[in-house]
Amino acid sequence: RIVKQKYDEMETLPEEQLSEAGEWKGEEEAGDEDLNTELQDLEETLSKIHITTPASPQPVTKSSIDLSEFPSSYKENSSQEKLLLAIADNFRSQYAHLYPDRKPLFLNPLNECGVEKFVSTTLRPTLLSYPELYSWGGCACFVSEYLSVEPLDPPVDLPQCLRSPTWVLKCQRGTCFEFANLLCSLLLGAGYDAYCVSGYAAKELCLLDQTHQQCPLLVNQEKGKLPEQRAPQKKYTVKPPRDLRSAFEQQQEQRKQAEILAAQEKRRKETEREEAERERPPPDPLMGLRVHCWVLVLAGRREVPENFFIDPLGGKSFSTTDERFLGIESLWNHQNYWVNMQDCRNGCRDLTFDLGDAVKWEFLLFGRGKPLLLIPDMKNQEDLEEEEEKEEPVVFEMPPSWVEKIDISSKDMETRCPEGKKVIQYRKAKLEKFAPYLMKDGLVTRLTVYQDLECKAVLNVKEWFRHRHDHLEMRELKKGSNETLEHFSPGRSHALKTHRYITLEPETERQMEFYSHARVDGLAKRVEIPFEMTETFEARPDGLYHRHVIFGKRLKMPMAANAQDPNSRPVLKITERYHRNRDRKASEDVAERVFLIAEQRIQLTYHREDDCIIPSWREFVKPRVTGDKHDQRMVFTPDMVTAYQVDPNEKPSKNLFLYEILMSLMQEEEIVKQRVKESEKETRAILSLRAQEDIGTELLISVYDTARNEKARKNREDMERSAKEEKLRKAEKELDYLAPFLAQLGDPDALTRKMALQLREDCLSDLKQRLIDKANLIQAHFEKETQELQKKQQWYQQNQLSLTKDDEETYLSYCSEAMFRIHILELRLNRHKEKAPQKYLALEEKLRRDPRLSEYLWIFL
């Protein structure tokens, strides 16, 4: 076996190699001091150089790499890493000897500094603070969007270089191996059981060719469409009327329809077959030879139900049996390296990923492999205890990663794509992604769908926006019908939710939806065609849920000077429908109210009783107005009312009651007409506002975004500057020993001779008093300790005969400590007496040399 042979040879390394390793270590330690000196000189020189960082990340070429910018772990190997490289070389040589027909393994490529590093140590498990990077989907999406692909050259060979995740994030480009390396590092940090896989894949995966794949946004839309649910059939229903048509004719008609549908289905399948033939790519001469690297996530951790692959270039997940993955040579994580010993003639379909099975997966480091999955019931408790006692010793631990901590700034997380934008071509679709605030109109995503495979005839365009002042979230334009659909987030004026239109001109076909809970009138939907308007309401206290208005043509006649709304159209008919109110009788609860304004009639239809099949109704004819302008009267007659009552036992309504209903309905008619005019006015206001917003779009900037919010940034800078100045002012004031005495004099701008003498006298008097107070304090402590010691001694003399040995030891300990404290206080008092005159003279000298007092005190002295 390879494992046993490689560790036997490692234990018997020649002494010459060990001595050479010791010499290398001594040389490294001797050169550390010189290196540190040179690095300090270099840092001082580089700190004097100031450059301006470009707005967009620039690609870093190999010639522009400065090795001095990298830490020592990037430029050299530790003793553990050197030993690991020796183990890997030994493993490679034995593998090549035993399996000469297989391709070489990807073990220790060069890093960006040209130093050999083992692939497992290039992984750096990292958990970042962004919630999006805590799921595998968010990590894969970030890696695929943030980086640009460098195809392998040649595509059939392993790369010679594997650069660190930090370098890849810095220059935002890399090969599939570097994509997988970064993605696996993020997944390991997030708690997934992830592995980098080196193997072979189809051309479309290796070159990130997605022109034959469906756009994910279109797939999600198709999944979101639910099938129409049929209404459940009730047990007791009214039987449909008998069908009197000829059964033979119906049979013949159904046969014709079936033949037409079959012909259409045949033509559709033929068209799909021809289209599939045109889309089929030419055969790949390198099929099965293209080298690729992806990520394997095993089930178990983070509640992953089954194993799956992640392609880091596209950020999508695949089943482990997907036919586009053609074979696996090896895989690794941050702890070990495994070589696949299974047959890959059928791709990855027949592979098992039990890494504890040494027959199917040959591991590099002994003791770091995965344990076999065994059933606990098959072993007794005694056997388990014996196994715990006989644990296999770990021969060699994987060295820690040489890569620095992965860090992604909030700006990079927001920008995502290189230079802030990225274009992905799909089958009959093109997806464009933009960074927030990059486009002036707030555009972040644009999906263009085409009719043909050449992507020339545009079918529709969908655009997603963020941070817009008008709260526009999504806009869809259908080129065939020239119809536009806009979606708005809550918070917009008039509580507009969606707007479907062809043109922003008023009195044309459109459909508006509103956030009904944010409106007083509960309006949920408004549909307009040139001469009709339909409104739908929700949760209104009066039960209104539907209003339909029919308009007439404008009459070409001069408008009055005092007309309130010259743009309103004449209203011909208004229909309103209401929900059932259980607090009222059905014969008194109005279900539908129709105002036939052009015909001067009003129709009322009431709700049906539960045991009735037809409702009651009334129809009123509005009375004509008679008399002159000053004396207008309406004449009401019973002929103006036509009614139908379902209940024959109910008494007919009196004329007075009917007259009052008619008067109230006429008043309601005027109110409803006014509301219709307000709806027209609101529609015109919305259209006018949308036209202005499309001309000049404003983006919302958060007050916490100081990088973009100029006002907030200036505010913060002013506050920081004021706080700093205040802090300096307080520090200067605290250090000024004359500040308290100047405050007593009122902080004068200029001192006089009298003030200077007064300051000198006050300062010296204050110091003298403080010195005396300190001496008195020390004296008081000294006397207190002396008195307590004397009391203790008197107590001892009185109780000396009755004391135990422990009491005597406590007494002696107390006396020793008290004498020590008394001695210290005596020394402090004597030292204070010696230093006090010196402090007094020092203050006098300081006052004499103070620039504020010197010109007065020198004359005085």
N, C-alpha and C positions, 0 to 999 in steps of 0.2 A: 504493500500500500504506500501511496505517496506521502501520507501524513507521517507514518512511522519513520520512513527513510529521511524525511527532511529534518525531523527533530533529532534523530540520531546524529546526523551530520553536523547540526548546529551545536550539539554538545561537545563535539570533537573538532572544534575549529583549531587551526594551527596556531602555535604560540606566536609566530611571526605576525599574523594578522592582529592578534590581541595587543602585541607590543606597538605595532603601527597605530592602532586605535588610541593607545595611551599617549604616544608622541603627538598625534593630532590634537588630543585634548589639551596637552601642555602648551602646544603652540597657540591654540585658541585662547587659553587663559592669558598667555603672555601678550597676545595682540589685542586683548580687550581694552587695556588702558589706552593704548595708542588710538584705538578705534573711537573710544569715548571722547578723547581730546579732539580728534578730527571732526566728530559729529557735532561737538559744541561749537567749534569754529564755523562749521558749515551752517548750523542753525543761526548763529549770529549774523552771518553774511546773508542768509536767505531772509531773515526778518527785516532787513533793510529794503528788500525789494517788494514793491506793491504793484499788484496787477488788478485789472477789472475783470470780474467773472462774467462771461457771456451769458445772455438771457437764456439761450437754449444749449443743452449739453452737446459738446463737440466730440466726435469720435477720437479715441486715443490710439495712435498707431504705435507699432513696436519701436520705431525710431525715437518716439517722443517719451518713452518710459525712462524715468530717472530712478535708478536703483536706490538712491539715498532716501527716497520717499517711503520705501517699504520697511517694515520692522525686520528685525534680525531673523524671525522665524520664516520669513519668505525667502531669505537669501542663503540660509544654511540649514543643516539638519542636526537635530539633537542626537545624543548617543542612542536613545531608543529608536528614533527614526532610522538611523544607520543600520541598526540591527534588524529592523523590520524590512528594510530594502534588501538586506542580505538574505533574509528568509524568503522574500518574494523572488529574488533571482534564483535561489535554489529550487523553489517551487516551479518556476518557469522552465528551468532546464530539465527537470524531471518530467514535467508535463509534455514538453516538446519531444523528449525521448520516447515516452510511452504512447503519445498520440501525434505522430509526425504529420498526419493528414489534416489535422485541425489547424485553424488559424491561430496566431499568437494571441495571448491574453492581454487585456488592458489593465496593467498593474501599476506601473510607476511612471506616468508621463511627466513631462516638464511643466513647471508652472510659469507664470509670467516673467519670473526672474531667471529662467533657464536652469532651475534646480529640480532634480528628480524628487517627486513626492508621491507617496502611496495614495491611491484613489480614496481609500476610506478616511484618511486624515484630511482630505480636501473638503469633506462634508462638515458643516458647522451647524448643528441643530440650534435653531433660534426661534423663540416665540416673541413676536412683536406686539405692541400695544393696540394695534388696529383690529377691531372685531371682525372685519372682513377676512383677515388672514388666519382666523381660527378654524375655518372649514377648508376642506380640500378643494372645493369649487372656487372659493375666493382666492386661494393661493395659486391655483392653476391659471385662473383668469388674469391675475396680476402679472405673472411671469410671461404669459403669452403676449400680453398687451405692452408690457414695459420694455421688452427686448426685441431686437431685430435679429433675423436669422443669418448666420454665415454657413452656407452649405459646405459639407466636407469635400476636400479636394486632395486626392481622388475620392470618389464616393464609395469605393470598395475597400478602403484601408482605414484603420483606426487613426485617430488624430495623434500627432506627436506631442501636443500640448493640451493641458487641462488647467485653465486659469481659475483663480479663486472666485467665489461668489462676490466678494467685495469689488474685485476688478470688473467683473461682468456688470454689476450694478452701476459702476462708475461710467463705463463707456456705452452701456445699454446695447450691447451686441454680443453674440457668442454662437458657438456650434450647438448641436443638439445635446452633446455631452455636458456642456456648460449650462444649458437650459435645465436639463434633468438634475444636475448637481445642485443648482440653486433651489429648484422646486422641492427636491428631496430634503434639503436642509430646513426649509420652512415647514414641511409636513412632519418631520421628526420633532421639530420644536413644538408643533401643535398637538403632539401625542399620537400621531399615526404610526403604524408599523410599515414604514416605507423603505423602498430599495431602488437604487439605480440599476437599470438593466441594459446590458450591452448585447446587441443582437442584430437581426436583419429584419427589414420591414419593406413594405411596398413603396413605390416611387412617390406616390402622392403624399405619404406621411413624411418621407425623408426630405422632400423639397417644399413641404407645406403648400401643396397644390390643392386648393379647396374649390376649384372651378367646377368639379363634378359633384359637389355636396350641396345639400339644401341649407339655406341660411338658418341658423338656430332661431332667430326671431320669427321667421315664417313657420317653423315647426311648432313653436310654442303657441302661436296663434291658432294653428289647426287643432292642437290638443285642447285649447281652451274652449272650442266650440262644442257644446254639449248637444247630443241628439235630442230632437223634439220629443217631448213626453206626451203621449196621448192621454186625454182625460179619462179617468176611470169610469167604467160603465156602471150605472146604478142598477140595483135589482128591479126597482119599479120605475119604468120609463114609459112614455107615450109611444105607442107603436107608430112606425113611419107609415106614410100612405102607401097604398098598394101600387106597385110598379106595373103600369099597363102597356109598357113597351114590349115589342116582339123579342122573345128570347133568342130566336134565330138571328135576327138582325144584330142583337147585342153580341152574340158569339162571333159573327162575321167581323164586326167592328173590332172586337178584342183581338181577333186573329190578324187583322191588318195592322193594328197598333203594335202587336208583338213582332210582326215582320219588320216594321219600321224601326222599332227599338233594336232588334237584332242586327239590322243593317248599320244602324248608328254605332252600336257597340263594336261591330267588326271594323268599321272605318276608324273608330277611336283606337282600337288595339293595333291596327296597321300603322296608324300615325305614330303611336308610342313606340312601336318596334323600329320604324324608320328613324325616329328621333334618337332612340337608344343606339342604333347603329352609327349615326353621325357623332354621338357623344362618346362612343367607345374610343379610348385612347389607343394609339398604336402599341404593339407589343414592346415591352421593355427588354432590351438585350441584356440588362444587368439584373434581371428578375432573380431574387433570392441571394444576390451578392451585395446589395446596398446596405452599408453599415448604418445603424441607427441606435439611438439611446433614448429610453423612456423610463417611466417610473412605475413600479409595482407596489400596490397597497394590499397588504394581507388582511384578512378578516380577523376580528377579535377586539382590537383596541378601538376606542371611540365609537363603539357600537356599529362597526362596519360588518354588514351581514355576510358578504362574500368577497372573494378576491377580485380585483379589477386593475386594468392598466390606465395610465394617464399619459397622453401624448403632450409633452411640455410645449411643443411648438404651437399647437392649436388650442391647448387648454381644455381638451375634451376627454371624457372617460370612455373606455372600451372594455368589452368582456375579454377575459383571458383566452377565449376560444375564437376571437375575431380573426378572420382569414388574412387581414392586412399585416399581421405580425407573423413573420415567416420563420423565426427561430431565435434561440437564446444561447449565447456563449457563456455568459457569466453575469452575476449580479452581486451588489455589495451595499452595505450600509456603514454607519460610523463605528461598527464593532467588529465586523468580519467580512470575508470575501468568499463567495461560493462559485464553483464551476459546474455548469450543467452537464450531467453525464447521460441524459435521456436522448432518445431519438427524436429529431425534429423534422422528419420527412413530411409529416402532416401539419407543419407549422407548430403553433402553440396549443393546438386543440387537445392533444393527449398528454400534455405536461401536468405533473402534480407539483405543488409548491410547498411540500413538507420538507423544510430545510434541515430538519433533524434526521432525515433519511440519508445516511452517508453513502448509500449505493447510488442514489439519484443525484445527490448534490455533494461534490467534493469541496470541503472547506479548507481554508488556509491556516487559520489559527486554531490550535487544539484547545478545546474547553470553551470556546466562544460560540459554538454552534447551537442551533435551536434544539431543545429536547424533543424526543419522539412523543407524539400524541397517544397516550395510553389510557385505557379505561381504568378508573380507580378500583372498581369492584373485582378486577382480575387479580389483584395483589392483596395479600394479607397485611395487617398492620405491622407484624414483625418484619416482613420483608421491607416495608417502607422505612422502618427505623434503621434497619441494617444499611439500606442505601444512603440514608442521611448521614450515617456515620462514615461510610466509605465514599465520600465525595471525591470526584476526580480533581486533582490539583490543576490549577491554571498555569500553563507553561509560560505564556507570554501575553501580556495585556496590550491592547491596541493603544498606541500613544495618543495623547489629546490632539485635537485639530490644530494645525499651524495657522489657520485662517483667523483673522481678526473678527470681532463681533460684527454680525450683519446689522446694519442700521439703515433704515429707509426714512427719510425726512417726510414731514407732512406735505411739503410742496411736491416732492417726487410722487408721493402716493396720490396726490390730486391730479398731477399732470399726466401720469401713466405713460402715454405713448411717446416714442422718441420725437422730439421737437413739438410735442403736443398734439400730433395728429397721426392717424393710421388708416390705411385703406385695405380692405379685404375683399377679394373677388370670389363670389360664390356662383352656383349654377343659377343663371338668369337673375342675378342680384348682385348689388355692390353695396358693401357696408363701410361707411366712413365714421370714424370716431375722432372726437376733438376734446381737448382739455377744457375744463370750465374756465370761463372768461377769456378764452382764446379768440372766439368769434364775437363780433360786436353784438349780434342778436341773441347770444346765449346758446347757440346751437352746440349740442354735445354728441348727437348721433344722427346720421342720415342713412336711411335704407332706400335704395333705388331698385325697383323690381322691373324687369324687362320681359318682353313677350318672346324674344328670340334668343337663341344661344349665343349669338354674336354680341348681345347686349347693346343693340342700337335703338330699338323701338321701346321707349319708356312706357310702362304700364301704369305705375303709380309711384309716388314718392312719399316716404314717411320721415318726419323729422321730430326729434325729441330735444327739448330745451330745458335749461335750468337757470335759476336766479333771475328770471325776468320780472320786471316791475308789473307787467300786466297778468302775471300768473299763468302764462301759456306754458303747457307741459308737452303737448304733442300736436302735430299738424300732419294731416294726410291729404295728398292731392292725387285724385284719380284723373289721369290724362284723357282717358276715353270720354268721360262725361264732363270733364272740367269741374268736378265737384270737390269741394274742400271741406274737411272735417277737422275741427279744432277742439282740443280738450284743455280745460283750465282747472287749476287747483283751487281749493277753497280760499276765500279772502278777497276775491275780486268784486268790484262794484256790480250791483244788480244780481249778485250770487250766480253768475253765469257758469255753467258746468261744461256743456258742449255746444258747438255751433256748426251746423252743416249748411253749406250755401254754395251757390255757383258764382254769384257776384255780390258785392257789398251794397249794391243799389237797393233802396227800399222798394217794397211792394213786389218783390220777386220771390221765387220759391226758396224756402229755407226752413230749418228746424233747429230750435234752441231747447236745451235742457238746463234746468236750474237746480241749485241746492235748495229744495223746498223748505227744509228746516231753518234755513237762514233768512227766509223771506217772511214778511208779515202776512202776505196774502196766500202763502202756501203754494205758489205756482211751481209746478214741476216740469212742464213741457209746453212749448208753443210751436205750432206748425203753421206755416204760411204758404199759400199759393197766391197767384195774382189777385183773386177776388174773394179769397176765403182765409179765415184764421181760426185755428182750433187750439184751445188752451186746456191743460189738464192740471188739476189741483190735488193736493194731498193734505190730510189732517186738518181740514178747515172746520171751525166750530159750527158753521151753518150747514155743513154736509155737502157743499158744492164740490163736484169733482170733474165736471166737464162743461166747457163753453165753446160753442161753435158760432162764428159770425160770418155772414155773407155780405159783401160790399157791392155797391153799384158803381157805375162809371161816373167820373167827375163831370159835372155839367160846366160847359164853357160859358160862364157868366161872371160879370164883375163882382169881386168880393167886397163886402161892406168894410168900411174903415175900422169899425170896432169889432171885427170878427176875432174870436179867441184863437182859433186854430185854422188858418187857411189851407193847411196841408191835409186835413182830415177828409176821408172819403165818405160818401153817403152810406149809411147802414141800412140794409134791406131786411135782414132777418137775424135774430139772436136766439140761440137754443141753449138752455142750461139744464143740466141733470144733477140730481141730488141723491145722496144715500138715504137709506131708510132710517127714520127716527122712531125707535120703539116706544118712546114716551107719548107719542101721538097716535090717534087712530089712522089706519091706512087710508081711509077715505078723506082724511084731512091733511095728510102728509104728501106734499107735492113731490113727484118723481121727475117730472120734466116740465119746463116752462119755456114756451116759444113766443117770442115777440115778433109778429109779422108787421114790421113798421110800415112797409110799403103798402100793405093791404089794410092797415088800421085795425088789426085784429090781435088778440092775445089768446093763446091756448094753454090750458093747464091739464096735465095728466097726473093722476095720483098713483100711489103705490098699490099693489094688489094685496088683498088679504091672503093669508096662507092657504085658505080653502077655496080661493077663486082663481079663475084662469084669465079673466079680463079685468082691467082697472076702471075706475070711475074717471070722468073727464068733464071739463067745462071749457067753453069757448066764448069769449067776450068780443063784442064789436065796440070800438071806442066811439063815444058820442061826439057829435059835431058841436062846435062852439057857435053859439048864436049871439046876436047883439053887437053893439059897437065896441070900440076899443076900451071905453071906460066901464062898460057894463056887459062883461062876457059871462054867458051862462051855458051850462051843458045840460042837455035834456036826456034823461035816462028812461028807457022803456023796457019792459020785460022781453021784447023781441030781440034785444041786444045780447041776450044770454042764451046759449044752447048748452044743455047739461045732460049727462047720463049717470045715473046712480045704479051701482051694482045691487045694493040691498033694496028690494022693492018696499020693505016695511019702513024704510027711513023717510021721514017727512021732508018734503021739498023745502029748500031755503027760501027765506023771505026776500022780497025785493030790496029792502034796506040793507040786509046782509050782503047781497050780491053787489049792490051799489058801492058799499064800503070796500069790498074786495077789488072791484074795478078801479076805484080811486087809488088804492094802495098799489095795485099793479102798474098803473100809469106813472106813479111816482117812482116805483122800482125800475120801470123802463128807462126813465131819464137817468137814474143812477147807473144802470148797466151801460147805457150809451156813453156816459162819461168815463166809465172804467175801460170801455173799449178804446176810446180816444187816448186814455193814458197808456194803454198797452201799445198802441201805434206810436205814441210819442217815445215810450221807452225803447221800442225797437229801433227807431231812428237814432236815438241817443247812443245805443250800443253800437250801431253800424258806424256812426260818425267817430266814436271813440276808437273803434278797431282800426279804422282807416288812418287815424292819427298815430296810433301805436305802431302800425306797420311801417310808417314813414320814419319815425324816430324812436328806436327801442332803447329803453333804459334798463340797466342791470342792477339788481339789489346787491349791496355789499354789507356784510354783517359788521356790527360795531367791534366785534372781536377779531376781525380780519384786519389787523393793523398794517399789513403789507399793502393792501389795496385801498383801505379806507383812509384817505388823506386827512380828513378832519379828526378821526379818532387817533391817528398816529401823531399829529401835531399836539393834540390834547395831552396824550401820554408823555410826549417829550417835554412839554411845558411843565407838567406836574413833576416829572423826574428832575428837571433842572431846578425848579423851585424848592423841591425837597432837599436836593443836594446843597443849594445855597443856604437854606435854613440850617442844615446840619453843620456846615462850615461856620456859619455865624455863631451857632451855639457852642461849637468847639472852641472858637476863639474867645468867646465870652467866658467860658469855663476856665480857660488857661490864664486869663488876665487876672492877676492877683489884686489889681486896683479896682476891678469892676464893682465890687460891693460898696467901696468907699466913694467911687465916682457916682454911683446911683444915689447915695445919700446927698450928694451935691447937685443932683438933677441932671447928670450926664452932660456937663457943659461941653461945647465944641472947642473952646479955648480956655486954658487955665491962667489964673492970675497968680501973683507971688503969694498972696494971702491964702488962696486955695491950695497951692503947692505945699505951703508950710502946714496947713491943716491936714492935708492927706498924709504927710510924713508923720505928723504927731499921731493921727488916728491909727496908722499902720503899726507904728512901734508900740503904741499903747495896747492895741489888740494882740500883738504877738506876746507882749509881756504878760498880759492877762492869761493868755492860753498856756504859756509856760508855767505860770503859777498854778493854774487850775490843774494841769497835768501832774505837777509835783504834789499838790494836795491830794489828788486821786490816788497816786501811788502810796502816799503816806497813810491814807485811810485804809487801803487794802493791807498794808503792812501791820497796822495796829489791829485790824480785825483778825488777821491770821494769828497774831501774837496772843490776843485775848482768848481765841478759841483753843489754842494750844495750852494756855495756862489753865483753862477750865477743864480740859481733858486730863491734865496732870493732877489737878485737885481731885477729880473723880477717881483716878487711879489710886491715889494715896488713901482715899476713904474706903475703897473696895478691894484693896490689894490682896487681902487674905482670902476673900471668897471667889476670886477669879479663877477660871479654868485656864488650861494651857492655850486653848484656841483664843480666848479673850485677850491673853497677854500678847499673843502673836499679832492679833488685830490692833492692839494698842501700840505696839512697837512699830508696826507698819504705818499707822496713822502719824505717829510722831516723826518718823523718817520723812514721809511725804510733806508734812507741815513745815519741818525745818528746811526742806528743799525749797518750798515755795517762799518762805520768809527770806531765805538767802538770795533767791532770784529777785525778789522785790527790793531788797536792800541794794543789790548791784544795779538794778534799773534806776533807783532813786539817786544813787551816787553818780551814775553815768549821766542822768538828766541834769543834775546840778553842774556837771562839768561842761556839757554841751550847750546849755541854755545861754550863757554869755556869748558863745561863738555864733549861735543862731541869731542872736540880737544884733551883733556887729555885722553879720553877713547881710541881714535885711537892710540895715542902715546903708551899707555899701551899695546894695542893689538899688535902693531908692535914689542914692546920689548919682548913680550911673544911668538911671531910667531916662530916656530921651524926653519924656514929657515933663520931668521935674528937674533935670540937671541944670538948666540955665538959672533956675531960682535957688536951688539948694547950694550950688557952688558959691554963689554970692553970699548966702546966709552963713555958710561955714567959714 
